[in-house]
Amino acid sequence: VYGMAIASGFAVAVLGPAMPALRDELGISRTVGGLHFSALALGAVVSGFTLEAVTRALSRTTTFWVASTGIAAGCAVVAIGPNALITIAGALIVGMCGAAMLSVSQASLVGSDEHDQAVRLSQLHASTSFGSVLPAFAVAALIVAGLGWRPALLVPIVVVVALAAAFRTLVFPPPPPGSDRHDGRRALPLAYWIFWAAFIPAVGAEWSIGAWGAGYLVDIIGSAPATAALVMVSFFGAISLGRLIGSRLARWVAPFPMLATSSALALGGFAVLVTSESAPGATLGLFVTGLGISVAFPLLLTMAMAAAPDRPDEASAKTFISAGASVAVAPFILGALSDSIGLSRAFLMVPVLLILLVVLAGLGRWSDERDVREASSMS
């Protein structure tokens, strides 16, 4: 599961460092190039709407392997695509299948103990983050070697094939009895939907910095484009490191206090970033911000799925609707704001999102605790 998460993270992230070379080779504009990332996000949203029914029809195990195969197939489509229409279609497949694979993995890793659940989910997303750091180095090395960007797509294909061959007998546990939403049970609780809404600012903050961080370094700090790209590795690397550290801390610290503390750390790092006038200071700010933001997704996921313990597959799948929508919308809003008020001011959207994240998570926790008290009093 963790190995497939690395492959998925690589497949989703590879288009970022490959985009300049892809645009140059295919002769497409920035707008058309950006549609690749929109396709990734749209694929995740489609997966969120349809995956529960697919899993119910096929089983978790079959869905996992079909989705994993789809990741490899999507990468192959992008790798051989002769035009933007084909490469965008490949990105859509990668986004949809990557979200499906992760969703099944998330649902299969849940348990009765919230701390253990937080550890497993943090490790899963640490693996994804680790995979997302690698494409920058792979694409750069391949281009320097004169091989171009396309061979980088072979990496997730090879990993998927190797894992499928090595673990072809892997079987996932079935969903808990009565988890089918069509069996007459009540809808997902309010607490879940509050946590679901909190994914929007959490993912929005992370992807806004990921999408516009390099532009901020060039336009505001005055860094060279190559330097800005290198500095952004500190942000993505910090996310991977933070999730690894968070998976250890989750054994002893409850999800909401850790989320509130990590969000405060992210706010502090962002303050360092926006007050810096040099690349070293901005690098430090991005690194600290990445550490703080890193655990938001897995911790929110832990709390959301704990709020609906009898519906893990549905709860896991639906998180990709809000997360995918945020990936598509938040960077666009920040870009639109930067056109009207300047990137420096528009970037202040990030701390607003971080504060909103904590507020929503706090409301979700309060609602969940209220539901637990009511259930205890009725029993």
N, C-alpha and C positions, 0 to 999 in steps of 0.2 A: 504494500500500500504506500509506504513512504517513498520507495523507489519510483513508483508511478507518479506520485505527487511531484517529485523532482522533474520528471519528464514533462508533466503538464505545465509546471512553472516555466520551464525552458521554452516550451512550444508557444505559450501565451506571450512571453516577454521578448522573443527573438525578433519580432517585427520592429520593435523600437530601434535597436542599433542597426538593423538592416534597412530601415526606411530610406535614409539618404541614397544608398546604393540602389535600392529597389526603384525609387523614383527616377533616378538618373537612367537606369537601364530601360524602364518601361516608358519613360518620357511623360510622367503624370505630374499633376500639380500637388501642392500641399493639401488642398481640399480633398482630392481623390485619395491621396495617401492616408489622410485622416480617416477615411471611410473604412480602412482595414481595422482600426481600433474600435470604431462604432460597430463593426460586424462582430468583433470579439464580445463586446458588451451585449449586443442583441442576442447572440448565441446563448449567453448565460441566462438572459431573461427567458428565452424560449424554453430552455432546460428547466428553469424554475416552475414554469406553468405546466409542463408536460411530464416531468420525470416521475412523479408519484404514480401516475397511471401506467407508465412504462415499467417501472419497478414491480408494480403489482402484477402486471401481465407476464413479465419475464423472470422475476426473482432478482434479488440483489446481485448474486454471483454473475448471472448472465448479463445483467445491465452493466456491471463493472467492466467485464471483458469486452462487451460491445462498444462501450464508451471509450475504453483504452485503445481499441482498434481504430475508433473514429479519430482520436487524437493523431495517431500515426498517419491515417489516411488524409486528414486535413493538412498536415505538414507536407505530405507528398504532393497534394494539389497546389499548395503555395510554391513548392520547390520547382515544379515543372510548368507553372502557369505562364503562358506567353503574353498575357495581358492583364490589366487590372481587374477586369470582371472575374477572371478565374482566381486570381490571388485573393480577392475579397471573399469569394465563395469559400475558399480554403480557410480563411480566417474565421468565417462564420461557423464552419464545421469544428474547428479547434475550440472556439469559445463555447459552443454547445456541448461538445463531448468532454471537454476539460471540466466544465461545471458539473456535468452528470457524474463523472468519475469521482470528483471530490465529494459530491453530495452523498453518494452511496457509501463512500469511505467514512464520512462524518457520522452518518446514521449508524454504521456498524461499530463505531468506536465508542458510542455512548454507553454509560453504565449507571448504576444506582448511586455511586459516590461522586459528588460534584467535583471534588479535588482531583480524583483520578481522571475524570472526564476532561477536565481542563488541561491536565498534563498531556493526554493523548491528542487532543485537538490542537494544542499548541505545537506539539511535535510534528503533526501532519502539516500544519501551515508553515512551520519552520522549514520543512522539506521543500514545500512549494516555493518559498522565498529564496532558498538556496539555489533552486533551479533557475529562478528568474535573474539571478546575478550573473550566471555563467555566460549567457549569450553575448554580452558586451565584449568579453574577452575572445570568445570563439569567432564572432564575426570579424573583429579587428584582425585577429591572427590570419584568418582565411583571406581577407582582402589584401593584407600585406604580402601574403604568399602568392597572390595573383590568382586565387581560385574563385574569388567572388563570394557573394553572400549566400547563394543557394545551398552549397554543401552544409551549411550550419543546420538546415532543416533535417539533415540525416541523423543528427544526434538523438532527438526524441524518438525517431523511428527505430533506431537501433536499440535504444533502451526499452521501448515497449515490446519489441520482438523478443529481446533477451529475457525480460521478466515473464512474458507469456510462456516462453519455453521452460523456464526454470520453475514457475509456480502455476502450471496449468491445472493442477489438482486443487488449488486454493478454493475453499468454499466459505462464503460469508454466512453468519448466523441469520436466521429468518427474522422478520420484524416481530415484535411482541404480539401476543394474541390480542385481537380486538383493535389493532392499530389502523385498520381500514376506515377511512373517513366516511365510507358509504354504509357502515354497519349500524347507523342510527345514533352514534355517540355525538356529544355536543361538539361545537366548533372549537377551534383552537382558542385558548384563553386570552383575555385582554393583555395580560402580562407579556405573552409571546409577541403579540402585535406591536407592543411598545418597543420591545427589544428589536423586532423586525424593522421598525422605523429608525431605530438608532444606527442601523447599518448604513443608512444614507449619509449622515455626516461623517461616520467613521471611515467609510470607503472614499467618500468625497474628499476628505482632507488628505488622505494618503495619495490618491491619484491626481489631485490638483498639484501637489508638490512634485510628484513624479512627472507630470506632463509639462509643467511650466517652471520647474526649478532651474533647468539649464538656461531657459530664456531669461529668468531673473538674474542669474549670474552674469550673463552677457550684457543685458541692457542696464542693469542697476549697479552691479559690482564692477563691471568693465572687464570681465574675464574673456579670454579668447574662446571661441567655440569648442576647440579641442580640450582646453582646460576645464571648461564647464561640464563637458561630457564625462571627463575623468572624475571631477568632484562629485557628480551625481552618484557615482558608484558608492560613495560613503553613505549616502542615504539608503540605497537599496541593500547594501551590505549590513547596515545597522538594523534594518527590519529583520533580516535573516538571523542576525546575532541576537536581537531582542526577543524573538520568538523562541529561540533555543534557551535563553536565560529564563524567559517567562515560563517555559515548560517545567523548569526546576522549581521556581518560586511558587508555582501553582499548587505544589504539594502542601504548602504551609499557609498560603495567603488566599483568602476567599476572593472570588472573581471581582466583585464590585469594588472593594477597597484597592485592589491591584489596578483596576481600570482607572479609577479616579487618580491614583498616584501617577500612573504612566501618562495620563493625559496632562497632568500638571508638568511632568517632565517634558512632554512634547511642547507645551506652551513656553517653557523656559528655553528650550532649544530654538524655537521659532523666534523668540525675542533676540537671541544671539544672532540669528541669521539676518534679521531685518535691520539690526543696528551695526552690522559689520560693514567695513569698507574695503575689505581685502578677501582674497580667495581662502587663505588659511582660516580666518574667522568664520566665513560662510561655510567652510567644510565642517568645522566644529559644530556650528548651528544645525546643519543638515544631519550630521551624525546623531546628535542628541535628539533631534526631532524624530528621526527614524526609529531610534530606540523606544521613544515614548509611544509613537503610533503603532509600533509593531504588534503589540499584544491586543489591540482593540478588537480586531476581527475574531480571533479565537476565544477571547473572553466573552464577547457578546454572544458568540455562538454557543458557548457553554451555558450561559444564563438562559438563552432562548430555548434551547433544547431541554433544559431542566424544567422550564415552565410548562413543557408539553411532553412529559416523559413517556406517555403512552402512544405518541404519534411521531417517532423519530424520523421516519422517511419523509413525511409531509413537512415537518418542521424544518428539516435540513434543506429540502428542495426549495422551499419558498424563500429562504434567505437570499438565494441567488437572484430573485426578482428585484428586491430593493438594492442589493449590492451591484448587480449589473446595470440597473437604471442609473445609479449614482456614478458609475464609471463613465457612462455615456454622457451624462448631463453636467456633472460638477466641473470638469475641466473646460467644457464649452462655456459655461456661465462665467468662469474666471477669465477666460479669454475675451468674452464679450465685454466684461467689466473693464478689462485692461485697455480695450480700444476706446472706451469712453472716459475713464478716469485715470488711466495709467496703470502699469503693472504693479508698481510699488504699493499703491492704495488698494488695488484689486486683490493683492496677495493677503490683505487683512481678512479676507473671507475665511482663511484657514483657521485662525483662532476662534472665530465665531462658530465654525463647524465643530471644533474640539469642545467648546463649552456646551453646545447643543447636544453633543454626544453624551457627556456626563449627565446632563439634566434628564435626557430620555432614559438612559440606563438606570438612573436613580428612581425615576417614576416606574420603570418596569420592575425593579427590585421591590419597591413598595407594593405594587399590585400583586406580585407573585407571593410575597409574604402574607398579604391579606387573604389570598386564595388558600394558602396553607392553613392559616388560622381558622378560616371558615370550614374547611374540610375536617379539621381536627375537632371542632365543636360539634359538627354534625355526626361524627363517628363516636 
